[in-house]
């Protein structure tokens, strides 16, 4: 993946001079020159004694690179006369001969080009030497053996924290706070990350809506079952044969609706499981990769900012015509940061490629899987509704029915008249007792309480006479029914086992819609428009 094409580094402080160290360099072999590298080894060993290596070591070597169709080998050069005693590689560009060969790295010193020594030459002169070569270039170098941990200083860690802090800030806010930073321009991954967040929200709301709808279906099925039990009981007790058959069939019809509905819920359960796998497994795995990518990205940008600051420091000293110690002693500190930046860039490119691949897979799965799962979901509901219509047509001729009623069918045993006769007297006595309550004795107070308790007991006895079938067994049956419903909900995967399983939807759909009032787009309309379903 070519990061130079898709994402480039832009620093908030512009470079005041043309950066010649970003020039692609190559060289031409000059047989007539007497300045041969093999005659300069003694001088090289002498110069190394006056360079600050910072505990690092160097080894010599040479490599032959073939030039590409643009007459380039893919390196940029820094250092050189008159300020720095050596020339070094600043950057290795992607998909170039130097990058494919892999021998040269950022921070390595250039000693010679095609057998000619480059000591005392400027980087422009060395660039012309490489450009004058025709097909192949022999580069003599001193390999810098640096430990990346040595370059990860406290300053880099602080810059990394700063980049993490300003990641979610706008450019204006960061500028107002005075945060210098490195940014990636034309970064297509930002748009893909935003798209993934939208996909996650869409899937989450889709699963929540589907589960809530199936839970409503389950409640409706329990109502069907209760109606079926009531009509079946009426049919058993009805003396008329025609009416008994009608009520019995009508009860069986509602029970059949409940059985078909439970079958439908069991059919749709795997669909929720598949969509939950995408939501709870695939997306979190991609988020973990993105988190690793973000950490590497901030580290890479920190090294880029550090390189820029060191360049600005060098330009400032040059403007004042003051010597800079690290430059005069080989600029090894700067070369160490260059090596660390190259290795961080390699890790950044690898993780970026992994993130792009996973996001592409997620997008493909969303495009293919959502339409397939919605189709299965709609087909399951359609089958159930077709069965409901068939049951309705089969039982459309059951009513009306004739029912024989006894003469006293609408006469109820009631004590309402007796209570009405004594109501006025009781109210007067109770009012008198209230007025004289503080003057009454303790025995009279206890007697009044007992009278009220006896009245409540009489009311309870009257209720039992009015509803003789209401017994204590009804409460036990209700508890058993609730236990069976909970077990069935657990089997169907519709029970809310965790308070945070579905987030804000646990508190009700209305609360969720109020919180999301700013985003009023319908999930299903947006999803169907993206997938072109129904066209």
Buried (B, 14 or more C-beta within 10 A) or exposed (E): EEBEEBBEBEBBEEEEEEEBBEBBBBBBBBEEEEBEBEEBEEEBEEBBEEBBBBEBEBEEBEBEBEBBEEBBBBBBBBBBBEBBBBBBBBBBBBEBBBBEBEBBBBBBBBBBBBBBBBBBBBBEBBBBBBBBBEEBBBBBBBBBEBEBEBBBBEEBEEBBEBBBBBBEBEEEEBBEEEBBBBBBEEBEBEEBBEBBEEBBEBBBBBBBBBBBEBBEBBEEBBEBBEBBBBBBBBBEEBEBEEBBBBBBBBBBBBBBBBBBBBBBBBBBBEBBEBBBEBBBEBBEEBBEBBEEBBBBBBBBBBBBBBBBBBBBBBEEBBEEEEEBEBBBBBBBBBBBBBBBBBBBBEBBBEBBEBBBEBBEEBBEEBEEBBBEBBEBBEEBBEBBEEBBEEBEEEBEEBEEBEBEEEEEEEEEEEEEEEBEEEEEEEEEEEEEBEEEEEEEEEEEEEEBEEEEEEEEEEEEEBEEEEEEEEEEEEEEEEEEEEEEBEEBBEEBBBBEEEEEBBEBBBEEEEEBEEEEEEEEEEBEEEBBEBBEBEE
